[in-house]
């Protein structure tokens, strides 16, 4: 992971205001990194915080899957995803797949403000970091 991080910012509708407040509080730090977001969230954050953000499609239209593909290709370092634990989403399978990819490829993942605060305030956040990725090529799933 290089010093300049590639960060995805995602929020479900009921959590967009929380993410917006977090981004406003951390705008100067985030501005030093490369930012990505799903469609509606990206527009909101760019308009309200003046940040340069590469926008994917909206989550339900494939944006979550686009970010998952970036993780699989090694093109994303951090996922800040404020998801709504109280509402079923029409694209829950995409959300689960995105979170699975973040764990599989060992990228930093924050699903709430406390975790996002700890990640962004870590001394390691603004420097290069040697990230270990488990080799799953020999993984064989045994029947239960």
N, C-alpha and C positions, 0 to 999 in steps of 0.2 A: 504494500500500500504506500503510495507516494505521499509527500507532504501535503500536496493539494488533493483533497478528497473529492470523490464523485458521490454526491449525496442525493438520494431520492426523498422527496417530501410528499406524503400522501395523507389524506384525512377523509373519513366518511363525513357525510353532511352534518351530523350532529356533533362532530369533533372539529370542524373547520375553524371555528372561532378559537378553540384551544390552540390549534396549530398556529393560527395567525398571531396570537399573543406570544407564543414561544418564539416564532420567527422574528417578530418585532424586537423582542428582548435580545436576540442573538444576531441581528442583521449584520453588524460589523464583522463578526466572525464568519458567518455564512458567506458573505460577499467575497471572501478570499478563496472560496472553493467552487467547484463546478456543480451546479444545481439542476435537478430534474424533478418533474412532478407529473402526476396525472392531470388531465385537462382542466377541470373546473378549479381544483386546488391550485394548480400552477398559475392560472389567470388571476385568481384572488390574491395570491402572495405577490406576484409580480406587480399588480396594480396598487396594492396597499403598502408594499415595502420597498418598491423600486429596485428589486433584485432581477438579475438576468437569470431566467429559468427556462430550460429546454422542456417543452411540454409534450407529453405523450397523449394518447387518446384518453378519454374519460375511463375510469375504472371499469364500469359495466360494458364499455365498448371495446375492451381489450387492453387498456392502459396498464392494469396490474400485470397482465401477461407480458407486455412489452418490457416492463421493469424486471420481471422474472428472467426473461431472455437476456437482458443486460447483465444480470447477476451471473447467469450460467456462462456467459462469454468473458467474465472477468472485468466488465465495464462499469461496475458499481461497487463502492466501498462501504456505504452507510445507507440504511433504510430507516427513516423516521416515519412511522405509519401509525397515526392516531386513529385506530379503528374503534367502532362503536360496539361495545360488548352487549348492549341492551336491545339492539335491533337486528333482525334477520336482514341480510342483504341479498338482492337477487343474484349477485355474483359471488356468493360465499365460497364456492369451490375455487374461484380465481384468487380470492384473498388467502385461503388456506395454502394454495400452491405457491403464492408469492412468499408467504412466511416460511414455508418449507424450504424454498430455494435459499432464503437468507440464512437458515440454519445449516443446510447442506454445504454451502460454500463459505461458511464461517465469516459472514460479514457482520459488522456492527448493526444491531437492530434495536430500535426503541419503539415501544408501542404505547408509551405514556410519557407525560412531561417529566416525571422524576428521573426516569431512565435517560431520556434525551438530555436533561440537565447534566447528569453525571458524565455522559459520553462527551458532550461538547466542552465540558470544563476539565476533562482529563488532560494532563500534560502531553500525553501521546497523541491527542487529536490533531495538533498542528505540526507534527513531524512524521517522518517516514516510519513505517511499522512493518516488521516482517510477520506476515500472516501465514499461519499453517492451515492447510486444507487437507482434510482426511482423504486418502485414496480409496474410493469406493469401487474401483474397477474389479476387485476380486470379491465384492460383497455378494454373498449367496443367502437368500432368504430361506430359512428353514421353516417347514410347516409347524404350526402350533398344535 
